[in-house]
Amino acid sequence: MQRVSRRVSTIAGAGVLALLLTGCGGSDTSKNVSGDKPEADQAASTATPLTLDTAPRRAHYTDRGKKAHELTLHPTLLELGSAEDLKDVRLDDDVRGMVPHYLTVSITNTGSGEVKSAQVVNNFCLALADGTAGERVSFFSSNPLASPGSGPLETCNGTKAPSALAAGQAATECRVVMLPKDTQPATVSYSDESGIQMWKVEGGDTGSSVLPSGKSAEVTWKDARDKEVPLTVTPKSVRKAGPDALADYNLNARQKAATAYFVTLQYRNNGTSKLYPGMDRAVFLRTASGQALRPLTLIAIGSNGPKGCESSVPYGMVQPGKSVRQCGVYLVSKGDKPVAVTFSSTADGAEPVTWKAS
């Protein structure tokens, strides 16, 4: 658990606790959040409403007990906050400098049984046009007698749905989502086992370091012997697979319901020693809803991969000065689409490289 600064605790209640949840579909990760010395309360800041689609959508949610629920849900409000809202909150380096966004969503239980609202709200995500997912921050007050403040952070923190919704009951909840400074979110999304629902945010854009599709990038790769090897990486294509492309593989029902995409990249070994072609494990396909997808593991004995997604040297070594093409299979949920391809090098301190998918 973590503490926020005196500024927030004096407005929202002494002993406020914070938990940071990473990205969309990621695991919960605690961050070090602490406060500096006590400061006087400052005037509440304001937030700027963003224009977005708020049309209600139906969803078929399955809870952790495998019980199905019928829901109607949609975002009702998205506001751009300011770094000043969290001025006195000490965050870890990976979120420092980000800007808070306040996302309010509506949930209506249109089924016949009770549904846990927190589990549903956690399925909402805010993302940039390149698939970069926002990071959700939730604040919890340990002092129920404290008077709430009127700033956007405190207002959002105070907008909570009941823990459970009875049949026919509706509620709203607000979540704080952090995004990089000087970026505009492109989508609000909701995902569950039945697929993904998306709502467009007007004016959404990509991050500042996204390369055009097909543009080569020079990177460093650490091989199996911990030796750093210079590579030229070139994305070749992101293609939707045919309906029978994976017919020879044993897939579960959820995998069969998804749309398969073939993602091909080329790697040139610019080093002086031969290289095992394991670079495909470092490629992620990012989607409009904020998902970062890993390649599907397929057992293909005696095969170079599915038809239309063969790799040129799947078992051999890449000699100095030579290139290899590798194709990966990625399963995209119904209602979603690819927007970017990311290569995350294994070299120490290397930054990921991202290209547009089209």
C-alpha positions, 0 to 999 in steps of 0.5 A: 500500500502507498501514501499520498501527500498531505495536500491530498490527504487533507482534502480527501481524508487523512491517511489516503492510500493509493494503488496503481494499476498498470495498463489494459489487461495487465497485472496489478503492480504496486508503485512507491507513492509518498508525500513530501512535508505538509503543505497548505491546501491550495485552490482546487484546479479545474479539468477540461472535458474532451469530446467522445462517443457516449453511445450505450453498448451491450456486453456479455460479462462473465464473472470470476465464478463463470456466471454470465451477466448482461450489461449495458455500459458506456463512458459518460465523461472524459476530462483532461486534468493537469499535472498540478492535480498531483503536484504533491504526490510523489510517483515512481519514475515511469509515471512521473510527468504524466497527466491525469485524465478523469474517466467516468463510466456508466454500468447498468445490470440488465441481467437477472443476477447481482454483478460486482461493479468493480470487476466490470469497471476494471475492464475499461481502458483509455488508450492513444491511437498507437495502442499505448494504454493509460495507467489507472490510479485508484485512491482509497481514504482510510478516514471516512469522517474526512470532508471531501474536497472539490478538485477534479482528483477528489471529485473523481475519487468520490464518484464510486459505484456500489460494490454490487449491482442488483438486476436493473440497477445502474451506477457510475464510477470515475477512474483516474488514468495517467497518460504521457504529457502532450498526448490526446487519448483516441479511444475508451474501450471495454473488454471481456470474454465476449469481445471489445467495445470501443468509443472514439475520443475526438482528436486522438493521436499517437505517441511522439516516437512512432515510426512509419510502417516499413521503416528500418530501425537500428537496434541492439539485441542481446543473444543467448550468450549475453553478447550484444549484436547490432541489428537492422529491424524492418517490419514487412507486413501486418496481414489478416489471416484467412478463415482457415489459416489455423485449421490444422492447429488445436485452438480453444473456443476463445482463440477461434472467436478471435481474428488471426493476424500475421505479422512479419519482420525482417532482421539483418545481423550486422554483427561479426558472429552468427545469431540464433533467430529468437527475435520474434519473441520480442515483437508485440502487436498493439491494438486500438483498445490498448492491448499489447499482444504476444505471438501465439505459440503454435506447435508446428513439427516439420513446418515453418509455420502456418500457410502464409506465415512461414519464417525463412530460417526458423531453426538455423542460425543467421550468419553475419551480414545475412537476414532472416524473416520471421512471421508471428501469429497474433489473435485480436479480439472481436471489435478490436484492430491492430494499430502498431507493432513494437519490438522490445530489445533484450539489450540493457537500457534499450528502448522499445521501437514502435511502428504504425501497423498500416 
